[in-house]
Amino acid sequence: MSHDTGPVPANRRATDWRDAAACRTEDPELFFPNPGDKAGAAAAKRICAACPVRAACLDDALAVEGGQGVESRHGVRGGMGPKARRSEYERRRKTQPQTVPEPKPARRKREPAKCGTRAGYQKHQREKTAICTPCRQANTDADRRLRNTGTTRAAA
Ligand code: SF4
């Protein structure tokens, strides 16, 4: 996707595919229709359909977006909306795995804060619950370490 209408920056390669993008002279907003605006999306896709660099644009979008979910993909790029790009990413991942980056592994859920720790003290504060003695003591100890050593971590 190009969407930029200004002069080509000096630091960009002379043969960059974006220089031939059909959207270079279009209003960038056209490529970000509101959710559910089918007419708006269709108008953007019509421009993409005639774009000489559509394949390169789609490759670039899939590489940049990687394995993100639909909600993290925005606008029309390479003639496809977010849902279609997500499907295309999955299709390529199965049939041409070398052409798309692997999806990021799901983040591990954080352990719940334990009682008797500074994190437990902070959890009490967040949830506005009565602060128990072990958590209060852990927070006091951590404050003291911070003043004395510059870190709340206990020495190993
Ligand atoms: S395919 Fe569409 S979004 Fe991509 S460069 Fe061409 S016109 Fe722009």
Backbone and ligand atoms as CSV (ligand in chain L), in Angstrom:
chain,resi,resn,atom,element,x,y,z
A,1,MET,N,N,0.850,-1.177,0.000
A,1,MET,CA,C,0.000,0.000,0.000
A,1,MET,C,C,0.882,1.221,0.000
A,2,SER,N,N,0.587,2.147,-0.794
A,2,SER,CA,C,1.392,3.343,-0.832
A,2,SER,C,C,0.643,4.497,-0.163
A,3,HIS,N,N,-0.371,4.986,-0.807
A,3,HIS,CA,C,-1.218,6.054,-0.288
A,3,HIS,C,C,-0.496,7.382,-0.078
A,4,ASP,N,N,0.815,7.431,-0.245
A,4,ASP,CA,C,1.475,8.714,-0.055
A,4,ASP,C,C,1.524,9.442,-1.389
A,5,THR,N,N,1.204,10.717,-1.359
A,5,THR,CA,C,1.115,11.467,-2.602
A,5,THR,C,C,2.264,12.445,-2.771
A,6,GLY,N,N,3.138,12.513,-1.788
A,6,GLY,CA,C,4.238,13.454,-1.855
A,6,GLY,C,C,5.361,12.955,-2.735
A,7,PRO,N,N,6.421,13.755,-2.841
A,7,PRO,CA,C,7.570,13.329,-3.650
A,7,PRO,C,C,8.235,12.095,-3.043
A,8,VAL,N,N,8.916,11.333,-3.892
A,8,VAL,CA,C,9.584,10.128,-3.412
A,8,VAL,C,C,10.772,10.542,-2.549
A,9,PRO,N,N,10.842,10.088,-1.280
A,9,PRO,CA,C,11.973,10.474,-0.423
A,9,PRO,C,C,13.296,9.990,-1.001
A,10,ALA,N,N,14.351,10.751,-0.726
A,10,ALA,CA,C,15.665,10.436,-1.285
A,10,ALA,C,C,16.197,9.100,-0.780
A,11,ASN,N,N,15.754,8.696,0.433
A,11,ASN,CA,C,16.310,7.462,1.002
A,11,ASN,C,C,15.563,6.215,0.534
A,12,ARG,N,N,14.614,6.371,-0.370
A,12,ARG,CA,C,13.904,5.197,-0.858
A,12,ARG,C,C,14.573,4.714,-2.150
A,13,ARG,N,N,14.593,3.391,-2.355
A,13,ARG,CA,C,15.202,2.848,-3.560
A,13,ARG,C,C,14.500,3.398,-4.787
A,14,ALA,N,N,15.268,3.642,-5.853
A,14,ALA,CA,C,14.707,4.251,-7.058
A,14,ALA,C,C,13.636,3.376,-7.690
A,15,THR,N,N,13.705,2.073,-7.507
A,15,THR,CA,C,12.767,1.178,-8.182
A,15,THR,C,C,11.706,0.628,-7.240
A,16,ASP,N,N,11.450,1.320,-6.165
A,16,ASP,CA,C,10.478,0.839,-5.193
A,16,ASP,C,C,9.109,0.649,-5.853
A,17,TRP,N,N,8.454,-0.470,-5.543
A,17,TRP,CA,C,7.159,-0.758,-6.155
A,17,TRP,C,C,6.119,0.305,-5.835
A,18,ARG,N,N,6.304,0.982,-4.722
A,18,ARG,CA,C,5.317,1.993,-4.314
A,18,ARG,C,C,5.229,3.144,-5.310
A,19,ASP,N,N,6.305,3.365,-6.056
A,19,ASP,CA,C,6.303,4.462,-7.019
A,19,ASP,C,C,5.263,4.258,-8.116
A,20,ALA,N,N,4.877,2.999,-8.357
A,20,ALA,CA,C,3.907,2.715,-9.416
A,20,ALA,C,C,2.507,2.452,-8.856
A,21,ALA,N,N,2.327,2.673,-7.566
A,21,ALA,CA,C,1.037,2.361,-6.946
A,21,ALA,C,C,-0.082,3.241,-7.486
A,22,ALA,N,N,-1.202,2.600,-7.772
A,22,ALA,CA,C,-2.357,3.342,-8.289
A,22,ALA,C,C,-2.918,4.296,-7.234
A,23,CYS,N,N,-2.674,4.014,-5.963
A,23,CYS,CA,C,-3.248,4.841,-4.896
A,23,CYS,C,C,-2.402,6.069,-4.582
A,24,ARG,N,N,-1.290,6.230,-5.264
A,24,ARG,CA,C,-0.417,7.370,-4.964
A,24,ARG,C,C,-1.135,8.706,-5.113
A,25,THR,N,N,-2.074,8.768,-6.014
A,25,THR,CA,C,-2.751,10.037,-6.265
A,25,THR,C,C,-4.164,10.055,-5.672
A,26,GLU,N,N,-4.478,9.029,-4.872
A,26,GLU,CA,C,-5.823,8.956,-4.278
A,26,GLU,C,C,-5.788,9.457,-2.832
A,27,ASP,N,N,-6.960,9.783,-2.326
A,27,ASP,CA,C,-7.097,10.166,-0.927
A,27,ASP,C,C,-6.860,8.926,-0.058
A,28,PRO,N,N,-5.866,8.937,0.832
A,28,PRO,CA,C,-5.590,7.755,1.663
A,28,PRO,C,C,-6.805,7.286,2.464
A,29,GLU,N,N,-7.673,8.231,2.843
A,29,GLU,CA,C,-8.854,7.865,3.644
A,29,GLU,C,C,-9.739,6.855,2.915
A,30,LEU,N,N,-9.697,6.912,1.596
A,30,LEU,CA,C,-10.501,5.986,0.778
A,30,LEU,C,C,-10.169,4.528,1.097
A,31,PHE,N,N,-8.936,4.273,1.531
A,31,PHE,CA,C,-8.483,2.898,1.754
A,31,PHE,C,C,-8.710,2.443,3.194
A,32,PHE,N,N,-9.335,3.301,3.969
A,32,PHE,CA,C,-9.667,2.940,5.353
A,32,PHE,C,C,-11.150,3.211,5.607
A,33,PRO,N,N,-12.019,2.468,4.890
A,33,PRO,CA,C,-13.455,2.681,5.093
A,33,PRO,C,C,-13.863,2.260,6.496
A,34,ASN,N,N,-14.924,2.844,6.982
A,34,ASN,CA,C,-15.433,2.457,8.305
A,34,ASN,C,C,-15.889,1.001,8.261
A,35,PRO,N,N,-15.822,0.302,9.404
A,35,PRO,CA,C,-16.293,-1.082,9.440
A,35,PRO,C,C,-17.742,-1.167,8.950
A,36,GLY,N,N,-17.985,-2.091,8.057
A,36,GLY,CA,C,-19.338,-2.269,7.525
A,36,GLY,C,C,-19.636,-1.423,6.299
A,37,ASP,N,N,-18.735,-0.524,5.937
A,37,ASP,CA,C,-18.945,0.323,4.760
A,37,ASP,C,C,-18.520,-0.454,3.511
A,38,LYS,N,N,-19.447,-1.283,3.008
A,38,LYS,CA,C,-19.110,-2.154,1.876
A,38,LYS,C,C,-18.844,-1.359,0.610
A,39,ALA,N,N,-19.616,-0.279,0.411
A,39,ALA,CA,C,-19.419,0.538,-0.795
A,39,ALA,C,C,-18.039,1.187,-0.773
A,40,GLY,N,N,-17.640,1.663,0.410
A,40,GLY,CA,C,-16.323,2.288,0.545
A,40,GLY,C,C,-15.209,1.295,0.274
A,41,ALA,N,N,-15.354,0.087,0.833
A,41,ALA,CA,C,-14.334,-0.942,0.620
A,41,ALA,C,C,-14.273,-1.332,-0.855
A,42,ALA,N,N,-15.442,-1.420,-1.483
A,42,ALA,CA,C,-15.481,-1.808,-2.900
A,42,ALA,C,C,-14.794,-0.753,-3.771
A,43,ALA,N,N,-14.968,0.519,-3.403
A,43,ALA,CA,C,-14.334,1.596,-4.182
A,43,ALA,C,C,-12.813,1.475,-4.101
A,44,ALA,N,N,-12.309,1.183,-2.907
A,44,ALA,CA,C,-10.859,1.021,-2.750
A,44,ALA,C,C,-10.374,-0.198,-3.528
A,45,LYS,N,N,-11.138,-1.281,-3.457
A,45,LYS,CA,C,-10.717,-2.511,-4.151
A,45,LYS,C,C,-10.726,-2.340,-5.663
A,46,ARG,N,N,-11.621,-1.479,-6.171
A,46,ARG,CA,C,-11.629,-1.222,-7.619
A,46,ARG,C,C,-10.318,-0.561,-8.047
A,47,ILE,N,N,-9.825,0.341,-7.218
A,47,ILE,CA,C,-8.546,1.000,-7.555
A,47,ILE,C,C,-7.423,-0.037,-7.510
A,48,CYS,N,N,-7.445,-0.877,-6.471
A,48,CYS,CA,C,-6.423,-1.923,-6.346
A,48,CYS,C,C,-6.456,-2.875,-7.547
A,49,ALA,N,N,-7.673,-3.182,-8.035
A,49,ALA,CA,C,-7.797,-4.149,-9.130
A,49,ALA,C,C,-7.038,-3.690,-10.368
A,50,ALA,N,N,-6.928,-2.374,-10.529
A,50,ALA,CA,C,-6.234,-1.843,-11.711
A,50,ALA,C,C,-4.797,-1.460,-11.391
A,51,CYS,N,N,-4.355,-1.769,-10.200
A,51,CYS,CA,C,-3.022,-1.337,-9.768
A,51,CYS,C,C,-1.953,-2.288,-10.314
A,52,PRO,N,N,-0.911,-1.744,-10.926
A,52,PRO,CA,C,0.128,-2.621,-11.505
A,52,PRO,C,C,1.011,-3.307,-10.462
A,53,VAL,N,N,0.957,-2.852,-9.229
A,53,VAL,CA,C,1.836,-3.446,-8.206
A,53,VAL,C,C,1.025,-4.128,-7.098
A,54,ARG,N,N,-0.162,-4.591,-7.454
A,54,ARG,CA,C,-1.047,-5.176,-6.444
A,54,ARG,C,C,-0.387,-6.363,-5.738
A,55,ALA,N,N,0.261,-7.238,-6.506
A,55,ALA,CA,C,0.870,-8.440,-5.905
A,55,ALA,C,C,1.964,-8.050,-4.908
A,56,ALA,N,N,2.802,-7.103,-5.294
A,56,ALA,CA,C,3.879,-6.667,-4.387
A,56,ALA,C,C,3.296,-6.012,-3.149
A,57,CYS,N,N,2.231,-5.254,-3.343
A,57,CYS,CA,C,1.575,-4.577,-2.220
A,57,CYS,C,C,1.004,-5.606,-1.252
A,58,LEU,N,N,0.357,-6.630,-1.796
A,58,LEU,CA,C,-0.226,-7.666,-0.932
A,58,LEU,C,C,0.876,-8.434,-0.201
A,59,ASP,N,N,1.951,-8.771,-0.909
A,59,ASP,CA,C,3.082,-9.469,-0.262
A,59,ASP,C,C,3.613,-8.640,0.896
A,60,ASP,N,N,3.748,-7.339,0.655
A,60,ASP,CA,C,4.271,-6.445,1.680
A,60,ASP,C,C,3.333,-6.395,2.879
A,61,ALA,N,N,2.030,-6.281,2.606
A,61,ALA,CA,C,1.056,-6.216,3.701
A,61,ALA,C,C,1.103,-7.492,4.531
A,62,LEU,N,N,1.157,-8.639,3.870
A,62,LEU,CA,C,1.163,-9.906,4.606
A,62,LEU,C,C,2.441,-10.058,5.424
A,63,ALA,N,N,3.549,-9.579,4.874
A,63,ALA,CA,C,4.817,-9.669,5.613
A,63,ALA,C,C,4.803,-8.751,6.822
A,64,VAL,N,N,4.279,-7.548,6.645
A,64,VAL,CA,C,4.262,-6.580,7.753
A,64,VAL,C,C,3.270,-7.015,8.828
A,65,GLU,N,N,2.111,-7.478,8.405
A,65,GLU,CA,C,1.073,-7.844,9.379
A,65,GLU,C,C,1.344,-9.196,10.039
A,66,GLY,N,N,2.086,-10.042,9.351
A,66,GLY,CA,C,2.409,-11.345,9.921
A,66,GLY,C,C,1.158,-12.108,10.307
A,67,GLY,N,N,1.205,-12.755,11.466
A,67,GLY,CA,C,0.088,-13.594,11.903
A,67,GLY,C,C,-0.943,-12.864,12.744
A,68,GLN,N,N,-1.008,-11.544,12.628
A,68,GLN,CA,C,-1.971,-10.793,13.434
A,68,GLN,C,C,-3.403,-11.207,13.137
A,69,GLY,N,N,-4.259,-10.990,14.105
A,69,GLY,CA,C,-5.677,-11.270,13.919
A,69,GLY,C,C,-6.337,-10.208,13.056
A,70,VAL,N,N,-7.557,-10.468,12.650
A,70,VAL,CA,C,-8.299,-9.544,11.780
A,70,VAL,C,C,-8.386,-8.156,12.409
A,71,GLU,N,N,-8.603,-8.109,13.730
A,71,GLU,CA,C,-8.812,-6.823,14.399
A,71,GLU,C,C,-7.563,-5.942,14.378
A,72,SER,N,N,-6.402,-6.547,14.112
A,72,SER,CA,C,-5.163,-5.765,14.062
A,72,SER,C,C,-4.760,-5.408,12.630
A,73,ARG,N,N,-5.562,-5.817,11.664
A,73,ARG,CA,C,-5.289,-5.474,10.264
A,73,ARG,C,C,-6.252,-4.363,9.886
A,74,HIS,N,N,-5.748,-3.354,9.206
A,74,HIS,CA,C,-6.592,-2.203,8.936
A,74,HIS,C,C,-6.562,-1.834,7.462
A,75,GLY,N,N,-7.710,-1.447,6.961
A,75,GLY,CA,C,-7.816,-0.903,5.619
A,75,GLY,C,C,-7.702,-1.939,4.517
A,76,VAL,N,N,-7.781,-1.419,3.294
A,76,VAL,CA,C,-7.649,-2.248,2.099
A,76,VAL,C,C,-6.209,-2.156,1.628
A,77,ARG,N,N,-5.587,-3.305,1.457
A,77,ARG,CA,C,-4.205,-3.350,0.944
A,77,ARG,C,C,-4.117,-4.495,-0.043
A,78,GLY,N,N,-3.488,-4.218,-1.158
A,78,GLY,CA,C,-3.332,-5.276,-2.161
A,78,GLY,C,C,-4.670,-5.821,-2.636
A,79,GLY,N,N,-5.692,-5.000,-2.609
A,79,GLY,CA,C,-7.012,-5.413,-3.099
A,79,GLY,C,C,-7.809,-6.227,-2.101
A,80,MET,N,N,-7.324,-6.357,-0.883
A,80,MET,CA,C,-8.033,-7.161,0.107
A,80,MET,C,C,-8.270,-6.380,1.392
A,81,GLY,N,N,-9.412,-6.664,1.988
A,81,GLY,CA,C,-9.717,-6.108,3.294
A,81,GLY,C,C,-9.070,-6.973,4.375
A,82,PRO,N,N,-9.233,-6.603,5.646
A,82,PRO,CA,C,-8.582,-7.325,6.752
A,82,PRO,C,C,-8.901,-8.817,6.799
A,83,LYS,N,N,-10.184,-9.181,6.632
A,83,LYS,CA,C,-10.558,-10.598,6.727
A,83,LYS,C,C,-9.909,-11.413,5.617
A,84,ALA,N,N,-9.964,-10.865,4.410
A,84,ALA,CA,C,-9.402,-11.586,3.263
A,84,ALA,C,C,-7.893,-11.725,3.402
A,85,ARG,N,N,-7.245,-10.703,3.948
A,85,ARG,CA,C,-5.785,-10.796,4.137
A,85,ARG,C,C,-5.443,-11.835,5.185
A,86,ARG,N,N,-6.247,-11.909,6.215
A,86,ARG,CA,C,-5.993,-12.927,7.242
A,86,ARG,C,C,-6.120,-14.328,6.628
A,87,SER,N,N,-7.167,-14.530,5.799
A,87,SER,CA,C,-7.359,-15.829,5.142
A,87,SER,C,C,-6.203,-16.131,4.189
A,88,GLU,N,N,-5.791,-15.105,3.449
A,88,GLU,CA,C,-4.685,-15.286,2.502
A,88,GLU,C,C,-3.401,-15.626,3.249
A,89,TYR,N,N,-3.197,-14.985,4.395
A,89,TYR,CA,C,-2.024,-15.292,5.209
A,89,TYR,C,C,-2.047,-16.766,5.606
A,90,GLU,N,N,-3.193,-17.244,6.084
A,90,GLU,CA,C,-3.291,-18.641,6.512
A,90,GLU,C,C,-3.091,-19.587,5.328
A,91,ARG,N,N,-3.677,-19.222,4.183
A,91,ARG,CA,C,-3.523,-20.069,2.989
A,91,ARG,C,C,-2.049,-20.192,2.614
A,92,ARG,N,N,-1.364,-19.054,2.606
A,92,ARG,CA,C,0.062,-19.083,2.236
A,92,ARG,C,C,0.902,-19.806,3.290
A,93,ARG,N,N,0.523,-19.634,4.525
A,93,ARG,CA,C,1.298,-20.274,5.599
A,93,ARG,C,C,1.252,-21.795,5.442
A,94,LYS,N,N,0.097,-22.284,4.962
A,94,LYS,CA,C,-0.025,-23.737,4.790
A,94,LYS,C,C,0.616,-24.216,3.499
A,95,THR,N,N,0.481,-23.410,2.432
A,95,THR,CA,C,0.957,-23.880,1.130
A,95,THR,C,C,2.348,-23.366,0.771
A,96,GLN,N,N,2.723,-22.169,1.252
A,96,GLN,CA,C,4.045,-21.604,0.946
A,96,GLN,C,C,4.626,-21.005,2.225
A,97,PRO,N,N,4.935,-21.837,3.196
A,97,PRO,CA,C,5.349,-21.308,4.511
A,97,PRO,C,C,6.559,-20.379,4.456
A,98,GLN,N,N,7.383,-20.519,3.432
A,98,GLN,CA,C,8.578,-19.668,3.376
A,98,GLN,C,C,8.252,-18.229,2.979
A,99,THR,N,N,7.040,-17.959,2.509
A,99,THR,CA,C,6.722,-16.612,2.017
A,99,THR,C,C,6.086,-15.713,3.066
A,100,VAL,N,N,5.678,-16.278,4.201
A,100,VAL,CA,C,5.063,-15.441,5.229
A,100,VAL,C,C,5.732,-15.705,6.573
A,101,PRO,N,N,5.854,-14.679,7.397
A,101,PRO,CA,C,6.465,-14.896,8.713
A,101,PRO,C,C,5.556,-15.752,9.589
A,102,GLU,N,N,6.172,-16.511,10.470
A,102,GLU,CA,C,5.405,-17.331,11.428
A,102,GLU,C,C,4.598,-16.429,12.355
A,103,PRO,N,N,3.399,-16.852,12.742
A,103,PRO,CA,C,2.671,-16.049,13.729
A,103,PRO,C,C,3.418,-16.052,15.055
A,104,LYS,N,N,3.297,-14.944,15.774
A,104,LYS,CA,C,3.958,-14.866,17.080
A,104,LYS,C,C,3.291,-15.844,18.034
A,105,PRO,N,N,4.076,-16.519,18.875
A,105,PRO,CA,C,3.443,-17.426,19.838
A,105,PRO,C,C,2.554,-16.640,20.794
A,106,ALA,N,N,1.489,-17.292,21.229
A,106,ALA,CA,C,0.572,-16.619,22.153
A,106,ALA,C,C,1.323,-16.261,23.435
A,107,ARG,N,N,1.044,-15.094,23.963
A,107,ARG,CA,C,1.719,-14.662,25.190
A,107,ARG,C,C,1.231,-15.494,26.355
A,108,ARG,N,N,2.187,-15.867,27.193
A,108,ARG,CA,C,1.811,-16.630,28.381
A,108,ARG,C,C,1.078,-15.724,29.354
A,109,LYS,N,N,0.044,-16.269,29.936
A,109,LYS,CA,C,-0.691,-15.489,30.935
A,109,LYS,C,C,0.183,-15.278,32.159
A,110,ARG,N,N,0.107,-14.088,32.718
A,110,ARG,CA,C,0.893,-13.812,33.922
A,110,ARG,C,C,0.332,-14.591,35.094
A,111,GLU,N,N,1.255,-14.999,35.939
A,111,GLU,CA,C,0.832,-15.658,37.175
A,111,GLU,C,C,0.078,-14.633,38.025
A,112,PRO,N,N,-0.984,-15.046,38.711
A,112,PRO,CA,C,-1.644,-14.093,39.607
A,112,PRO,C,C,-0.694,-13.692,40.735
A,113,ALA,N,N,-0.795,-12.440,41.158
A,113,ALA,CA,C,0.093,-11.947,42.217
A,113,ALA,C,C,-0.109,-12.755,43.488
A,114,LYS,N,N,1.017,-13.145,44.109
A,114,LYS,CA,C,0.940,-13.958,45.338
A,114,LYS,C,C,0.859,-13.064,46.561
A,115,CYS,N,N,0.192,-13.575,47.570
A,115,CYS,CA,C,0.106,-12.852,48.831
A,115,CYS,C,C,1.507,-12.836,49.467
A,116,GLY,N,N,1.828,-11.743,50.107
A,116,GLY,CA,C,3.136,-11.634,50.753
A,116,GLY,C,C,4.198,-11.113,49.807
A,117,THR,N,N,3.780,-10.515,48.693
A,117,THR,CA,C,4.728,-9.923,47.744
A,117,THR,C,C,4.300,-8.481,47.464
A,118,ARG,N,N,5.232,-7.731,46.864
A,118,ARG,CA,C,4.900,-6.350,46.485
A,118,ARG,C,C,3.787,-6.367,45.437
A,119,ALA,N,N,3.851,-7.348,44.522
A,119,ALA,CA,C,2.798,-7.465,43.509
A,119,ALA,C,C,1.441,-7.725,44.171
A,120,GLY,N,N,1.474,-8.513,45.251
A,120,GLY,CA,C,0.243,-8.767,45.990
A,120,GLY,C,C,-0.290,-7.484,46.609
A,121,TYR,N,N,0.634,-6.661,47.136
A,121,TYR,CA,C,0.249,-5.366,47.726
A,121,TYR,C,C,-0.405,-4.491,46.653
A,122,GLN,N,N,0.236,-4.468,45.456
A,122,GLN,CA,C,-0.295,-3.635,44.371
A,122,GLN,C,C,-1.657,-4.152,43.899
A,123,LYS,N,N,-1.827,-5.477,43.958
A,123,LYS,CA,C,-3.122,-6.054,43.581
A,123,LYS,C,C,-4.209,-5.603,44.563
A,124,HIS,N,N,-3.869,-5.595,45.845
A,124,HIS,CA,C,-4.828,-5.098,46.838
A,124,HIS,C,C,-5.234,-3.663,46.494
A,125,GLN,N,N,-4.240,-2.853,46.135
A,125,GLN,CA,C,-4.530,-1.444,45.826
A,125,GLN,C,C,-5.402,-1.321,44.583
A,126,ARG,N,N,-5.039,-2.098,43.547
A,126,ARG,CA,C,-5.820,-2.050,42.297
A,126,ARG,C,C,-7.260,-2.439,42.547
A,127,GLU,N,N,-7.434,-3.494,43.311
A,127,GLU,CA,C,-8.781,-4.032,43.531
A,127,GLU,C,C,-9.474,-3.396,44.736
A,128,LYS,N,N,-8.767,-2.448,45.364
A,128,LYS,CA,C,-9.334,-1.723,46.506
A,128,LYS,C,C,-9.838,-2.685,47.582
A,129,THR,N,N,-9.000,-3.670,47.886
A,129,THR,CA,C,-9.335,-4.606,48.960
A,129,THR,C,C,-8.429,-4.297,50.151
A,130,ALA,N,N,-8.809,-4.788,51.325
A,130,ALA,CA,C,-8.018,-4.550,52.533
A,130,ALA,C,C,-6.634,-5.164,52.353
A,131,ILE,N,N,-5.593,-4.373,52.676
A,131,ILE,CA,C,-4.218,-4.855,52.493
A,131,ILE,C,C,-3.834,-5.724,53.688
A,132,CYS,N,N,-3.488,-6.967,53.413
A,132,CYS,CA,C,-3.155,-7.896,54.494
A,132,CYS,C,C,-1.735,-7.612,55.005
A,133,THR,N,N,-1.450,-8.108,56.171
A,133,THR,CA,C,-0.154,-7.842,56.808
A,133,THR,C,C,1.028,-8.346,55.982
A,134,PRO,N,N,1.006,-9.600,55.464
A,134,PRO,CA,C,2.167,-10.057,54.670
A,134,PRO,C,C,2.439,-9.173,53.447
A,135,CYS,N,N,1.373,-8.734,52.772
A,135,CYS,CA,C,1.578,-7.887,51.588
A,135,CYS,C,C,2.106,-6.517,52.003
A,136,ARG,N,N,1.566,-5.960,53.085
A,136,ARG,CA,C,2.037,-4.656,53.576
A,136,ARG,C,C,3.526,-4.749,53.936
A,137,GLN,N,N,3.900,-5.844,54.617
A,137,GLN,CA,C,5.294,-6.024,55.018
A,137,GLN,C,C,6.192,-6.167,53.784
A,138,ALA,N,N,5.726,-6.939,52.787
A,138,ALA,CA,C,6.514,-7.146,51.557
A,138,ALA,C,C,6.729,-5.819,50.843
A,139,ASN,N,N,5.722,-4.964,50.832
A,139,ASN,CA,C,5.851,-3.669,50.178
A,139,ASN,C,C,6.815,-2.765,50.954
A,140,THR,N,N,6.721,-2.801,52.258
A,140,THR,CA,C,7.636,-2.008,53.084
A,140,THR,C,C,9.076,-2.454,52.847
A,141,ASP,N,N,9.288,-3.784,52.821
A,141,ASP,CA,C,10.635,-4.321,52.572
A,141,ASP,C,C,11.148,-3.897,51.197
A,142,ALA,N,N,10.265,-3.956,50.218
A,142,ALA,CA,C,10.682,-3.596,48.853
A,142,ALA,C,C,11.041,-2.115,48.779
A,143,ASP,N,N,10.253,-1.269,49.457
A,143,ASP,CA,C,10.563,0.166,49.508
A,143,ASP,C,C,11.927,0.413,50.147
A,144,ARG,N,N,12.181,-0.322,51.225
A,144,ARG,CA,C,13.462,-0.154,51.934
A,144,ARG,C,C,14.620,-0.568,51.000
A,145,ARG,N,N,14.440,-1.695,50.296
A,145,ARG,CA,C,15.505,-2.145,49.374
A,145,ARG,C,C,15.729,-1.106,48.286
A,146,LEU,N,N,14.631,-0.530,47.794
A,146,LEU,CA,C,14.751,0.467,46.732
A,146,LEU,C,C,15.571,1.667,47.206
A,147,ARG,N,N,15.305,2.117,48.415
A,147,ARG,CA,C,16.058,3.267,48.953
A,147,ARG,C,C,17.530,2.920,49.156
A,148,ASN,N,N,17.781,1.682,49.621
A,148,ASN,CA,C,19.151,1.304,49.981
A,148,ASN,C,C,19.981,0.813,48.800
A,149,THR,N,N,19.326,0.146,47.839
A,149,THR,CA,C,20.099,-0.494,46.767
A,149,THR,C,C,19.730,-0.002,45.370
A,150,GLY,N,N,18.644,0.739,45.261
A,150,GLY,CA,C,18.232,1.209,43.936
A,150,GLY,C,C,17.340,0.231,43.197
A,151,THR,N,N,17.047,-0.913,43.817
A,151,THR,CA,C,16.151,-1.874,43.189
A,151,THR,C,C,15.269,-2.503,44.258
A,152,THR,N,N,14.076,-2.921,43.834
A,152,THR,CA,C,13.174,-3.559,44.807
A,152,THR,C,C,13.487,-5.045,44.956
A,153,ARG,N,N,14.350,-5.557,44.069
A,153,ARG,CA,C,14.655,-6.995,44.105
A,153,ARG,C,C,15.513,-7.350,45.317
A,154,ALA,N,N,15.172,-8.465,45.929
A,154,ALA,CA,C,15.965,-8.946,47.059
A,154,ALA,C,C,17.270,-9.519,46.524
A,155,ALA,N,N,18.356,-9.353,47.286
A,155,ALA,CA,C,19.649,-9.908,46.880
A,155,ALA,C,C,19.543,-11.430,46.801
A,156,ALA,N,N,20.216,-11.998,45.807
A,156,ALA,CA,C,20.118,-13.442,45.607
A,156,ALA,C,C,20.929,-14.192,46.641
L,1,SF4,S1,S,-2.816,-2.632,-4.530
L,1,SF4,FE1,FE,-4.148,-1.030,-3.774
L,1,SF4,S2,S,-3.314,-0.405,-1.810
L,1,SF4,FE2,FE,-1.746,-1.576,-2.886
L,1,SF4,S3,S,-0.479,-0.074,-3.929
L,1,SF4,FE3,FE,-2.042,-0.750,-5.377
L,1,SF4,S4,S,-3.737,0.668,-5.131
L,1,SF4,FE4,FE,-2.417,0.931,-3.356
